[in-house]
Amino acid sequence: MTRIYDEDLAGGLATRAIHAGQRPDEVSGAIMTPLYLTSTYVQESIGVNKGYEYARGKNPTRQALERNVATLEGGRHGFAFSSGMGCLDSIMKLFRAGDHIVCAENVYGGTFRLFDRILRHLGLSFSYVDTSDPQRVAEAMTPATRALLVETPTNPLMRLTDLRAMSDIAKRHQALLIVDNTFATPVFQRPLELGADIVWHSTTKYINGHSDMIGGLAVVLEDDLADRLQFILNAAGAVPGPFDAWLALRGTKTLPLRMKQHDINGRAVANFLLGRLGEERVIYPGLAHHPHHELAKQQMSAFGGMMTLELGSIDNARRFLERVRVFSLAESLGGVESLTNHPYSMTHGSVPADVKQAMGLTDGMVRLSCGIEDTEDLIADLEQALEGL
Ligand SMILES: *Cc1c(COP(=O)(O)O)cnc(C)c1O
């Protein structure tokens, strides 16, 4: 477990992103956190060591990243994992057979797959509900419910969930509120401040931001919960290698700066597409017609670079995806480079067709992750790609 240093809470978000969790190296004064490539640590005597015994439990490079992201989320303890899914799988080990979890219905496809294809068979039960409606969430809670798990905005339908309302419901039932904050990042949304118990990320996406590693990270405020997560982290061992932690730590230094440009590009691209395709076909929480625009303005400090377009048919989607040049057709999101994908067959390929239909995910949809290239180049690329339809 990595508890943050109190002094890391000083300063604004950009300052903390660059400095929190990092101290000049004691040996040399190196300003950048060294890459600790070691599996074990020499001990002076039985039980006498510098707080490090074996690197599954703790690694100083990893700890710097954990402190850094915990600070950005306004939490006190961070836990880095080998992937977003490894992180969620470890979080779910807080529960035991017979426990019931209420989960948002349009979560990341891999989250649904982990629950439906693996954890369900281990005795956890799940109810999937539309968490944009707090009433439905309240109705889904049972005496066995131990957690409420949401993602906002959702992938790829960009629906929002009211985190304060979720926190009230979870508290009433003594359930943990677990929030996937991968899309918004702590720059635009801080779930712990709205009552969440655990915030987690696929650091593969915006936190690292350069599409060159896979990782996950969870942040909590409460000490008891942190002890339990540290136990799981060490016992189950889904930890990242130090180099991936180091890359993500380099990434967080520019997170606030990158998010600003993702948001500038997101807004400009959404407005351009609105003019081209009309309200029905552009799903972006920053547009006034979006059903959760008011909540987005309240709960998030900006809207970011993610959006989904309805192109009407899989043939149109295919033509569009084959024509883009600055945007690349690829899984993933949140990197400096612009990406686009086909959620129906890619991120949500493992979700059954009837479930996709129920959540409103069609095969004519394409998702955009607007990078931080020049705004005009992104718009020109989309313009030429749409001409082909
Ligand atoms: C990618 C992603 C995940 C899974 O993370 P990995 O690092 O790919 O394991 C979870 N949630 C969201 C919202 C994601 O985009």
The ligand as an ORCA input file, in Angstrom:
! r2SCAN-3c Opt
* xyz 0 1
  C      -9.653     -0.072    -21.538
  C     -10.628      0.073    -20.478
  C     -10.667     -0.822    -19.409
  C      -9.744     -2.032    -19.335
  O      -8.437     -1.671    -19.114
  P      -7.156     -2.503    -19.704
  O      -6.011     -1.650    -19.310
  O      -7.344     -2.606    -21.180
  O      -7.175     -3.829    -19.034
  C     -11.599     -0.602    -18.414
  N     -12.464      0.424    -18.468
  C     -12.461      1.303    -19.484
  C     -13.449      2.422    -19.490
  C     -11.565      1.160    -20.518
  O     -11.586      2.013    -21.536
*
